[in-house]
Every structure is written in C-alpha cells, then in structure tokens.
Amino acid sequence: MIMTGLRNKGDSSVTGALQEEILTRTKLHTEMVRRLVNDPTVQPIELAGFLEDVANAYLSISEELSQIVKAAEGR
C-alpha cells in the first residue's frame, strides 16, 4: 500500500490519520451496503446515490494522498 511508504517521506500523523479514516469508512460502507442490499424496500436509485457518495469520499482521500506525495517529493 502506498501510504506505508509515505510514512518515511511525509507527515506520519497525516498519513496515519488517512489510513485510519480509510479503515473506518470501509467498515462503515460495508455495513451500509449489506443493509441496503438486504432491505427489500430500498430502491435502486437510493443504492446508486449511496454508491456515488462512497466513490466521492474515496476520491477525496485519493486527492489528499496525492497532495502528500507531491509535497514529500518537493513538487
């Protein structure tokens, strides 16, 4: 995983916080998907909206990681 290598290059507290955030979000999203898929009253559009929100959350984290890498490389 890229973030492990960043500990030597960047601020370890920032990368550690992002790692923790990813783990927390993954657990939360997994549980939410399980509930949505198993709920017969959930409409496909609701699931689609949730998945879009999840994707946006991970894109945001990805952008933060990219900024950390660029800063660590002195760009």
MORA-V237926 format. One record per backbone hydrogen bond with DSSP energy under -1.0 kcal/mol. NH is the residue of the N-H (numbers start at 1). CO is the residue of the C=O. E is the energy in kcal/mol with one decimal. If there is no record, write none. Layout:
BEGIN
NH CO E
NH CO E
END
This chain:
BEGIN
6 2 -1.1
10 6 -3.7
15 11 -2.2
16 12 -2.4
17 13 -1.8
18 14 -2.2
19 15 -2.5
20 16 -2.4
21 17 -2.4
22 18 -2.6
23 19 -2.3
24 20 -2.6
25 21 -2.9
26 22 -2.6
27 23 -2.1
28 24 -2.4
29 25 -3.4
30 26 -2.3
31 27 -2.0
32 28 -2.4
33 29 -2.7
34 30 -2.2
35 31 -2.2
36 32 -2.6
37 33 -2.9
38 34 -1.8
42 39 -1.5
47 43 -1.7
48 44 -2.6
49 45 -2.2
50 46 -2.1
51 47 -2.6
52 48 -2.1
53 49 -2.0
54 50 -2.3
55 51 -2.5
56 52 -2.4
57 53 -2.0
58 54 -2.1
59 55 -2.2
60 56 -2.1
61 57 -1.9
62 58 -2.4
63 59 -2.2
64 60 -2.0
65 61 -2.4
66 62 -2.3
67 63 -2.0
68 64 -2.1
69 65 -2.5
70 66 -2.5
71 67 -2.4
72 68 -2.5
73 69 -1.9
74 71 -1.0
75 70 -2.8
END
